Every structure is written in C-alpha cells, then in structure tokens.
Amino acid sequence: MASNTVKIEDAGPCRKRISIEVPAEKVSESMESAIETISHEAQLPGFRRGRAPRRLIEKRFGDYIKTQTRQSLVSTAYQDAVESNALKVIGTPPDEVFEDIEVEVGKPVNIEVEVEVMPEFDLPDLEGIEILKPDASLPEGLVDEEIKKIAINEGDLEEQDASKPGHYLTGKGVMVDSDGTEHYNIDGAVIQVPEGTDEGMILGVIVQDLAKQLGTPKEGDSVEVKTKGPENHEVEAIRGKDLTVNFEVQKIYEIVPAPMADVIAKYGLASEDQLREMVTARLDERAQAQQKSVMRAQVVKNLADSVEFDLPQGLTAQQAARTLQRARMEMMYRGVDQVEIEKRMAELRSQSSERATAELKQFFIVNKAADQLGVQIEEQEVNNLIVAMARQQGKRPEQLQQELIQSGQAQMLLQQVREHKTIDKILENAKVTEVSADEFNEKMSAKG
C-alpha cells in the first residue's frame, strides 16, 4: 500500500506547516473498515444484529462513517508525520482544524496544519549562576494586615441603594467590539468601584479610567464602559479592538468585616492569640514560597539573557492562554489572594508584546533544561504541591484538585511542578548570596 506524502515547511519562528496527502487506497481501506465495524454492531428495524444490508448501513450511518474515517486517518497521519520528522510539537491542534476535511471512497485526503514547535538553540552553562536570596522574615504589621483581610473575606455583604468607591456591583455584563460582535455575555458579573485610583477591572480587562466612566451608579442603572482590547488577550478576536461593555447594575454591596469573635470561631480557635499564631504560620509559609519564587525567577532570567533565538512576533491564543495559566499557577503557589490573582491576570493581558514574548522564551528555555537534566515528575510531588496550595487558600486538597481538573488547569500544574523541579536542580549548583529584603529590592531595581 502506498505511503503518505508528507511535506514540512517553516511557517515562521517556532512554527511548522505540515502538509500530508493520504493516498486514495488508504482512505478506501479505512472507510471499509469503519463500515464493517458498524455492520457487525448495528441493529436496524426488521434485521438481526449484524444482518442489515450494506446499502442501508451506508445510507443510515454515512455521515458517522465519514466522521470516524476522517478522525482515524487524520490522527494516525498527523502522529506519523510528527514522529517520522522528529518534530518537537507543543500541544495538539484543536479538533476544529480538521473538521472541513472531506473523505470520499477512492479519493486522497489532504491535510494541512500549522503547529507550534520548540525552537532550536543551545543552553548556556547551568552551573554557577549568581543568585540573590532575600531575607524571608515577615515585615512588622503584616500579620495585622492579613487578619484584616481575613475579616473582610469572612464579612457580610450589606446591600446598598447607591454605590460609592470600594463597593461591589453585580449584574449583567455584555462585551461587544466595534463590529458589533459579542464576546462576553455574563450574568452575575462583578465590578468593584475603584477606590483611591482611576484604574479598575471589568470582565477581566483593565480599564485605565474606569472610575470616571463608571461613576457611582444606582441599582437598576445601565453603564457603558469603553476600552481597548489587550494586545495579549487569550481571545484573539478581542486584541486591539475598540470594546464596549454594557453593564446593568442589579445589586450593590458593601463588605462589612466580620467581628473578630466570628473570625476566631470560624477557624475553630480559642483566642485571638491562636488566630495570630495561625496567620503567622501561614504568612511564614507564604514568605518561603515567595523567596523561592524570586530565586527561581532570577535563574530563568539569567538563562534567557544568555540565549538568543527567534520567537513569534505576536503570541497566538494558545501561547497567550498558556502564559496566563502559568502565571495563575505561580500566584496560587505563592498564596496570592484570589481577588488579587484576577486583578493581576487582567494586568497580564494588558502587558506589552515584548514582555509576553520574553515569558514565552523563558518557557522554551526551562523546557529544554528539563530535558537536558532528565527531570521526571513523581505523583507525590504533584500531590505535595496541591496540599501546599490548598493550605494557602484555606481549602481541602481534594477540593482544590477537583477545581483544577474542572477548570482545565491540571495539565498546567504538572508543567509547573516540572519547571520548579528543573530550576531547583539548577539552584543546587548556583552561587547564592543572602541579602536583606531592602538590599534585594535595591539590587533588582538596579538590574532593571
């Protein structure tokens, strides 16, 4: 039987175009196999299982047979092309890329897809990298600030008739672009009226003058907010577009902090001293995670500054989504508050292309370092990270694990464990200098 014809072309930095022609003979054989499988299993009215005439099978299940044939041919042909050409593909093409491929008996099938691949480059020396290790002692007053945050998080929502800075608005948010295309239509959307700043967030997008555009609406008011689509938003159709968000205010809330006695009871403690001990322990753990995080960031930046290779000029939706997911996981690991995470995510969508491309470069470098160092992930390492993250968020480990699976972030968690383990291996052979927090900030600012 004739083999597939495969052609690999460059489609830009870190991208390859794969063109495959599956010969007609293979197509016919694959379709025949699908028909036989269905013929043996199908049970049509008036016929025993497996006894229905072929012409009825083809008429009744024609579309299904073609779909099964297409999926089988495409999957096998794509995988064979990747493996035979030793392509280091990142991720898998979305199913919709192949949905328009026509499959007919006696006709070849042509497949064309662009994929993201690892760039080719040489890693620098991974030993002896100079790293600053900042003091992780807790600053004075931080425990008190954290207790105040807890009281707010455990507080009650008090409904208001009119809003003022700091209040939360809930309602329906609809985002459309200048062409009239609707991108979001969300019931139960939440906006915080900016307090002490003009900047704010609406439907995951930072708006520089939100306070001015939003004002202090009342319940039942409709507000129109205009902004520009972030250039690195994971939804490509939003990037650079003139956006309008229409927000219908349904409820207005003020958060009233919970009394200290209620906070103490909520955590099953006996006194405020025990609460302070619990918060101090949590903050100490968070400080250690933050210390480790900034040391890892130095390793990655040092490697990135030592390597040059071509990168895409603009992030694809897949790349942007991956970058945002990595950032979310890192903040969760460090114990960042969920509200702060969402604000930071909105800021990341608005970051410059240069910054986003730099983060993509770091992703490629750490992945190659992991391969070179032979880093393998153990299930217990993933479980340990879930336990640590859950403790920071005040959740049960199994609850957080389920949330990660449902949100599609479980795979990114595995990637984070692999990245952390890789960088920690490099840190074992780094030149580490311990400094105070102030000295660390001063030196990092000087480095830019």
C-alpha positions in Angstrom: 0.0 0.0 0.0 1.3 3.5 -0.9 2.6 5.6 2.0 1.5 9.1 2.9 3.2 12.0 1.3 4.5 14.4 3.9 5.9 17.9 3.5 7.3 20.0 6.3 7.8 23.8 5.9 8.7 26.7 8.1 5.7 28.8 8.9 7.5 31.4 11.0 9.5 31.3 14.2 8.6 28.3 16.3 6.0 27.2 13.8 5.9 24.4 11.1 3.4 23.8 8.4 2.7 20.1 8.0 1.1 19.0 4.6 0.0 15.4 4.3 -1.6 13.5 1.4 -3.2 10.2 2.4 -3.5 8.1 -0.8 -6.9 7.0 -2.0 -6.1 3.4 -1.3 -5.7 4.1 2.4 -8.9 6.2 2.5 -10.9 3.4 0.9 -9.5 0.8 3.2 -10.1 2.9 6.3 -13.7 3.6 5.2 -14.3 0.0 4.5 -13.1 -0.9 8.0 -15.5 1.6 9.5 -18.4 0.2 7.5 -17.5 -3.4 8.6 -17.3 -2.4 12.2 -20.8 -0.7 12.1 -22.3 -3.6 10.1 -21.4 -6.1 12.8 -22.8 -3.9 15.6 -25.7 -2.1 14.0 -29.3 -3.3 14.6 -31.8 -1.9 12.2 -35.6 -2.5 12.4 -36.5 -5.7 10.7 -33.0 -7.1 10.7 -31.0 -9.1 13.3 -27.8 -7.5 14.7 -25.1 -7.6 12.0 -27.5 -8.7 9.3 -28.6 -5.4 7.8 -27.8 -4.8 4.1 -24.7 -2.8 3.4 -26.6 -0.2 1.4 -28.9 0.5 4.4 -25.9 0.8 6.7 -24.2 3.3 4.3 -27.4 5.3 4.0 -28.2 5.3 7.7 -24.7 5.8 9.1 -23.0 7.6 6.1 -22.1 10.8 8.0 -20.9 8.8 11.0 -18.8 6.6 8.8 -17.1 9.6 7.2 -16.5 11.2 10.6 -15.0 8.1 12.0 -12.8 7.6 8.9 -11.6 11.2 8.9 -10.8 11.1 12.6 -8.9 7.9 12.3 -7.0 8.9 9.2 -6.1 12.4 10.4 -5.0 11.2 13.9 -2.7 8.5 12.5 -1.3 10.6 9.6 -0.6 13.5 11.9 1.1 11.4 14.6 3.2 9.5 12.0 4.3 12.8 10.3 5.3 14.3 13.7 7.3 11.2 14.8 8.9 10.4 11.4 10.2 14.0 11.2 11.2 14.3 14.8 9.1 17.4 15.3 9.1 18.7 18.9 5.5 19.8 18.8 4.0 21.8 21.8 0.4 20.9 22.5 -2.0 19.4 19.9 -4.0 21.1 17.1 -7.6 21.8 18.0 -10.2 19.4 16.5 -11.9 22.2 14.5 -8.7 22.5 12.3 -9.6 19.2 10.7 -13.4 19.4 10.6 -13.6 20.7 7.0 -11.6 17.8 5.5 -13.7 15.8 3.0 -13.4 12.0 3.0 -14.6 10.0 -0.1 -14.0 6.5 -1.3 -11.4 6.4 -4.0 -10.1 9.9 -3.3 -7.0 11.0 -1.4 -7.3 13.1 1.7 -5.2 16.3 2.0 -4.3 17.5 5.5 -2.6 20.8 6.3 -2.0 22.2 9.7 0.4 24.6 11.4 1.9 23.6 14.7 3.9 25.3 17.4 7.3 23.6 17.9 10.3 24.0 20.3 12.9 26.4 18.8 16.4 25.1 18.2 19.1 26.6 20.5 22.0 25.7 22.8 21.6 26.1 26.5 24.3 28.0 28.4 26.2 26.5 31.4 23.7 25.6 34.0 26.2 25.7 36.9 27.5 28.7 38.9 24.6 31.1 38.2 24.8 34.0 40.6 21.6 34.3 42.7 20.4 36.7 45.4 18.5 35.1 48.3 16.3 37.8 50.1 15.6 37.5 53.8 12.1 36.0 54.2 11.4 37.5 57.7 7.9 38.9 58.0 7.7 42.8 58.0 6.2 44.4 61.0 2.5 44.9 60.7 2.0 42.3 58.0 0.1 39.9 60.4 -2.3 42.6 61.4 -3.0 43.4 57.7 -3.6 39.8 56.9 -6.1 39.5 59.8 -7.9 42.5 58.5 -8.1 40.8 55.1 -9.5 37.6 56.7 -12.1 39.7 58.5 -13.2 41.2 55.1 -13.2 37.8 53.4 -15.4 36.4 56.2 -17.5 39.5 56.3 -21.1 40.0 55.3 -22.5 41.6 52.2 -24.7 44.6 53.0 -26.9 45.6 50.2 -26.9 49.3 49.2 -29.2 51.5 47.1 -26.4 53.6 45.7 -22.7 52.9 45.2 -19.5 54.6 46.3 -15.8 53.8 45.8 -15.0 50.4 47.2 -18.5 49.0 46.7 -19.2 45.9 44.6 -21.6 45.9 41.7 -23.2 42.7 40.5 -25.2 42.4 37.3 -25.2 41.5 33.6 -22.1 42.4 31.6 -22.1 42.3 27.8 -18.9 43.0 25.8 -19.1 43.8 22.1 -16.5 45.2 19.7 -16.8 48.0 17.1 -18.1 45.5 14.5 -21.0 44.6 16.8 -19.6 41.1 17.6 -20.5 39.9 21.1 -17.6 38.4 23.0 -19.0 38.0 26.5 -22.5 37.9 27.9 -22.2 37.2 31.6 -25.0 37.1 34.2 -23.7 37.7 37.7 -20.6 39.6 36.6 -18.9 41.6 39.4 -17.2 45.1 39.3 -15.6 46.9 42.2 -16.0 50.6 42.0 -12.3 51.9 42.0 -11.2 53.3 45.3 -8.2 55.6 45.5 -7.4 55.1 41.8 -9.0 55.6 38.4 -8.0 52.2 37.2 -10.3 49.2 37.5 -11.2 45.9 36.0 -14.3 44.9 34.1 -14.9 41.4 32.5 -11.3 40.6 33.0 -9.9 43.7 31.2 -8.1 46.6 32.9 -9.6 50.0 32.1 -7.4 52.9 32.9 -10.2 55.4 33.6 -12.9 53.0 34.9 -13.7 55.3 37.9 -14.5 58.2 35.5 -16.6 56.1 33.1 -18.4 54.1 35.8 -19.2 56.8 38.3 -21.3 55.8 41.2 -24.4 54.1 39.7 -27.6 53.1 41.5 -29.4 49.8 41.4 -31.1 49.4 38.0 -28.8 51.8 36.2 -27.1 50.7 33.0 -23.5 51.8 32.5 -21.5 51.9 29.3 -17.7 51.4 29.5 -15.4 51.8 26.5 -11.8 50.4 26.4 -9.3 48.8 24.0 -8.8 45.1 23.8 -5.5 44.0 25.4 -2.9 43.0 22.8 -2.1 39.7 24.6 -5.7 38.6 25.4 -6.1 34.9 25.1 -9.2 35.6 22.9 -7.5 36.8 19.7 -10.7 38.4 18.3 -10.6 40.9 21.2 -7.0 42.0 20.7 -6.6 45.7 19.7 -10.4 46.1 19.1 -12.5 49.0 20.4 -14.6 47.4 23.0 -17.8 48.5 24.7 -19.1 46.8 27.9 -22.7 47.4 28.8 -23.2 46.7 32.5 -26.7 46.5 34.0 -26.4 47.1 37.8 -28.7 44.6 39.6 -27.3 44.7 43.1 -24.8 46.9 45.1 -22.9 45.6 48.0 -20.6 46.8 50.7 -18.5 44.3 52.6 -18.8 44.7 56.3 -15.8 43.0 58.0 -16.7 40.1 60.3 -16.2 40.7 64.1 -13.0 39.2 65.5 -15.0 36.8 67.6 -16.7 35.4 64.5 -13.4 35.0 62.7 -11.9 33.1 65.7 -15.0 30.9 65.8 -14.9 30.3 62.0 -11.4 28.8 62.3 -12.3 26.7 65.4 -9.8 28.6 67.6 -10.0 29.6 71.2 -8.5 33.1 71.2 -7.1 36.0 69.1 -3.6 34.8 70.1 -4.2 31.5 68.4 -5.5 33.3 65.3 -2.3 35.3 65.2 -0.3 32.1 65.5 -2.2 30.5 62.6 -1.8 33.6 60.4 1.8 34.0 61.3 2.5 30.4 60.3 0.6 30.8 57.0 2.5 34.0 56.2 5.8 32.4 57.0 5.0 29.6 54.6 3.9 32.1 52.0 7.2 34.1 52.5 9.2 31.0 52.0 7.3 30.3 48.8 7.8 33.9 47.7 11.6 33.7 48.4 11.8 30.5 46.4 9.8 32.1 43.6 12.1 35.2 43.2 15.2 32.9 43.3 13.7 30.8 40.5 12.8 33.9 38.5 16.5 35.0 38.7 17.6 31.6 37.3 15.2 31.8 34.4 16.1 35.5 33.6 19.8 34.7 33.7 19.3 31.8 31.3 17.1 33.9 29.0 19.6 36.8 28.9 22.3 34.3 27.8 20.4 32.8 24.9 19.2 34.2 21.6 16.8 32.6 19.2 13.8 33.7 17.0 10.4 33.9 18.5 6.9 34.7 17.2 6.3 38.4 16.9 2.8 38.0 18.4 1.5 35.4 20.7 -1.1 33.1 19.4 -4.2 32.5 21.5 -2.8 29.1 22.6 0.5 30.7 23.7 -1.2 33.6 25.5 -3.5 31.2 27.3 -0.6 29.1 28.4 1.4 32.1 29.6 -1.6 33.3 31.7 -2.2 29.8 33.1 1.4 29.6 34.2 1.2 33.0 35.9 -2.1 31.9 37.7 -0.5 28.7 38.9 2.6 30.6 40.2 0.4 33.1 42.1 -1.6 30.3 43.6 1.6 28.5 44.7 2.7 31.8 46.4 -0.6 32.1 48.2 -1.8 35.2 46.5 -5.4 36.1 47.3 -8.0 35.1 44.7 -9.2 38.7 44.1 -5.6 39.8 43.6 -5.0 37.0 41.2 -7.8 38.1 39.0 -6.6 41.7 39.0 -3.1 40.5 38.2 -4.4 38.3 35.4 -6.2 41.3 33.8 -2.9 43.3 34.1 -1.0 40.5 32.3 -3.5 40.6 29.4 -2.5 44.2 29.0 1.2 43.7 29.2 3.4 44.6 26.3 4.2 42.2 23.5 7.9 42.3 24.4 7.1 41.2 28.0 4.8 38.4 26.8 7.4 37.2 24.2 10.0 37.2 26.9 7.9 34.9 29.0 7.4 32.6 26.1 11.1 32.5 25.6 11.6 31.5 29.2 9.0 28.7 28.8 11.1 27.2 25.9 14.4 27.5 27.9 13.1 25.8 31.0 11.6 23.0 29.0 14.9 22.4 27.2 16.7 22.5 30.5 14.3 19.9 31.9 15.0 17.6 29.0 18.8 18.1 29.4 18.7 17.4 33.2 16.4 14.4 32.7 13.7 15.8 35.1 10.9 13.4 35.8 7.7 14.1 37.8 6.5 11.8 40.6 2.9 11.7 41.6 3.7 12.5 45.2 5.4 15.8 44.1 2.2 16.9 42.4 0.2 15.9 45.5 2.5 17.8 47.8 2.1 21.0 45.7 -1.7 20.7 45.7 -1.6 20.3 49.5 0.6 23.4 49.9 -1.6 25.5 47.6 -4.8 24.3 49.3 -3.4 25.2 52.7 -2.6 28.8 51.4 -6.1 29.1 50.1 -7.9 27.6 53.1 -9.3 24.7 51.0 -9.2 21.0 51.3 -6.6 19.4 48.9 -9.3 17.2 47.2 -11.4 20.3 46.7 -8.6 22.2 45.0 -7.7 19.2 42.9 -11.2 18.9 41.6 -11.3 22.6 40.8 -8.1 22.3 38.9 -9.4 19.4 36.9 -12.8 21.1 36.1 -11.0 24.4 35.0 -8.6 22.5 32.8 -5.6 23.6 34.8 -4.5 20.2 35.9 -2.0 19.8 33.0 -0.6 23.2 33.7 0.0 22.1 37.3 2.1 19.2 36.0 4.1 21.7 33.9 4.6 23.9 36.9 5.9 21.0 39.0 8.3 20.1 36.2 9.5 23.7 35.9 10.0 24.1 39.6 11.9 20.9 39.8 14.1 21.8 36.9 15.0 25.3 38.3 15.6 23.8 41.8 18.2 21.4 40.3 20.0 24.4 38.7 19.8 26.3 42.1 21.6 23.4 43.8 24.7 24.4 41.8 24.2 28.2 41.9 26.2 30.8 43.7 23.7 32.1 46.3 24.3 35.3 48.2 21.9 36.1 51.2 20.8 39.7 51.4 18.2 41.7 53.3 14.8 42.4 51.6 15.7 46.1 51.1 19.1 45.2 49.6 17.5 42.7 47.3 14.9 45.2 46.1 17.6 47.8 45.5 19.8 45.4 43.5 17.0 44.0 41.5 15.8 47.6 40.6 19.3 48.5 39.5 19.4 45.4 37.2 16.1 46.5 35.7 
